[in-house]
Amino acid sequence: MSDFADLLDSNGKLLEAGIEQLASMGADGLSKVVLGIDKVAGAFVSPAIWASKYITSKDEPSWVDVALWGGGFTSAGAAFAVSALKAYFEDDQRRRFYAARADEPKEQRQGIFPVIGSSPHASAMATARRGYTVWLNPNGAWLAIRDAEQRPVCDYQPARSTIVIRPTIPFKRALDGLLFISQTP
């Protein structure tokens, strides 16, 4: 047996690990330098590792590995679509907030903030239970208001609203320590 074959045989796993690391780093660098893209590196890592394993031990990737690797490309399209859709809705929510805030008197606008959550009406009620006046603008944006010292404003009357939720006055605390609220259309 040659010296190189003996070296491979006695240090196969160590060499394999080193080659895998170099292949991974090379794939990462290649995608950054040649393609100018950071995120593509992951797509090259598995084939580089498969190649290094084939060189060191003649191991071939299983069909499951190849299928999972290929499936990553289809999921990337779905991930992009979901990200784009989420960005669209967040931008739409932001536009609605700014338009709704513009409906209110200029001197009050600085204290107005959006009420956002996976369940907007539940988030609005939770915010009102903490002492804020919360309202639904006709454009669909939920808003709340605080004063210049960042304290809740409980008695604000919005200029345009379809629903107003605020703490009941005089304040009454529920068993959980939060305030009772009332809702008016």
C-alpha positions in Angstrom: 0.0 0.0 0.0 1.2 3.5 -0.8 1.9 6.1 1.9 -1.0 8.2 0.7 -3.4 5.2 0.9 -2.1 4.4 4.4 -2.7 8.1 5.4 -6.2 8.0 4.1 -6.9 4.6 5.7 -5.6 5.6 9.2 -6.9 9.1 9.3 -10.0 8.9 7.1 -12.5 10.4 9.5 -10.2 13.3 10.4 -9.5 14.0 6.8 -13.1 13.7 5.9 -14.1 16.2 8.6 -11.4 18.6 7.4 -12.4 18.3 3.8 -16.1 18.8 4.7 -15.2 21.9 6.5 -13.1 23.2 3.6 -15.8 22.3 1.2 -18.4 24.1 3.3 -16.2 27.2 3.6 -15.4 27.1 -0.1 -19.0 26.9 -1.1 -19.8 29.8 1.2 -17.0 31.8 -0.2 -17.9 30.9 -3.8 -21.4 32.0 -3.4 -20.3 35.3 -1.9 -17.5 36.1 -4.4 -18.9 34.7 -7.6 -22.6 35.3 -7.1 -22.4 38.1 -4.6 -25.1 36.5 -2.6 -24.8 35.4 1.1 -27.8 33.1 1.3 -27.0 30.8 -1.6 -24.1 29.1 0.3 -26.4 26.6 1.9 -27.4 25.2 -1.4 -23.7 24.4 -2.2 -22.7 22.9 1.1 -24.4 19.5 0.8 -23.0 18.7 -2.7 -19.6 19.8 -1.5 -19.8 17.5 1.5 -21.1 14.7 -0.7 -18.1 15.2 -3.1 -15.6 15.2 -0.2 -17.2 11.9 1.2 -17.0 10.3 -2.2 -13.3 11.3 -2.5 -12.3 10.1 0.9 -14.5 7.0 1.3 -16.4 6.4 -1.9 -19.7 7.1 0.0 -22.5 8.3 -2.2 -25.4 10.4 -0.9 -28.6 8.4 -0.4 -31.7 9.2 -2.5 -33.3 10.7 0.7 -30.5 13.2 1.1 -30.7 14.2 -2.6 -34.5 14.5 -2.3 -34.3 16.7 0.8 -31.7 18.8 -0.8 -33.8 19.3 -3.9 -36.9 20.0 -1.8 -35.0 22.9 -0.3 -35.2 24.7 -3.6 -39.0 24.4 -3.8 -39.4 25.5 -0.2 -37.3 28.5 -0.9 -39.9 29.7 -3.4 -42.7 29.2 -0.8 -40.6 31.0 1.8 -40.1 33.9 -0.5 -43.8 34.1 -1.3 -44.8 34.0 2.4 -42.2 36.7 3.2 -43.4 38.9 0.3 -47.1 38.5 1.4 -46.2 39.3 5.1 -44.3 42.4 4.0 -47.2 43.5 1.9 -49.6 43.2 4.8 -47.2 44.9 7.2 -46.8 47.8 4.8 -50.6 48.0 4.3 -51.1 48.1 8.1 -48.5 50.9 8.4 -50.2 52.9 5.6 -53.6 52.5 7.3 -52.1 53.7 10.6 -50.6 56.8 9.1 -53.8 57.6 7.3 -55.9 57.1 10.4 -53.5 59.1 12.6 -53.8 62.0 10.0 -57.6 62.0 10.7 -57.0 63.1 14.3 -56.2 66.6 15.5 -52.5 67.6 14.9 -51.8 68.3 18.6 -52.8 64.7 19.5 -51.0 62.8 16.7 -47.6 62.3 18.5 -49.3 60.2 21.2 -51.2 58.0 18.8 -49.8 54.5 18.2 -51.0 51.4 16.4 -52.6 48.4 18.2 -51.3 45.4 16.4 -51.8 41.7 17.1 -52.8 38.4 15.6 -56.3 39.1 16.8 -56.7 42.9 16.5 -60.0 43.2 18.5 -58.6 41.1 21.3 -55.4 43.2 21.3 -57.5 46.4 21.4 -59.4 45.1 24.4 -56.2 44.1 26.2 -54.7 47.6 25.5 -57.8 49.3 26.8 -57.7 47.2 30.0 -54.3 48.8 30.6 -55.9 52.3 30.7 -55.8 53.5 27.1 -58.6 54.7 24.8 -58.5 52.4 21.8 -60.5 52.9 18.6 -61.1 51.4 15.2 -60.7 53.9 12.4 -63.0 53.4 9.4 -60.0 52.3 7.3 -59.5 49.3 9.6 -56.6 50.5 11.7 -56.8 50.0 15.5 -55.2 53.0 17.4 -54.6 54.0 21.0 -53.3 57.2 22.6 -50.9 58.2 25.4 -49.8 61.6 26.7 -46.4 63.3 26.3 -45.2 61.5 29.4 -46.1 58.1 27.9 -49.1 57.6 30.3 -52.3 56.1 29.0 -55.1 58.5 28.0 -58.4 57.0 29.0 -60.9 59.8 28.0 -59.9 60.7 24.5 -62.7 61.1 21.9 -61.4 60.1 18.5 -62.3 62.3 15.5 -63.2 59.3 13.3 -64.0 55.9 14.7 -66.4 53.0 14.2 -65.7 51.4 17.6 -64.2 53.0 20.8 -63.0 50.9 23.7 -61.9 52.5 27.0 -61.7 51.8 30.7 -64.9 52.4 32.6 -64.7 55.6 34.7 -64.5 55.5 37.7 -61.8 52.8 37.3 -62.6 49.4 38.6 -60.1 46.6 38.6 -60.9 43.0 37.8 -59.4 40.1 39.7 -56.5 40.0 37.3 -55.6 43.6 38.2 -56.5 45.0 34.9 -59.3 47.6 34.4 -62.9 46.9 33.3 -63.6 48.3 29.9 -66.6 49.5 27.9 -67.1 49.4 24.2 -69.2 51.9 22.2 -70.0 51.7 18.5 
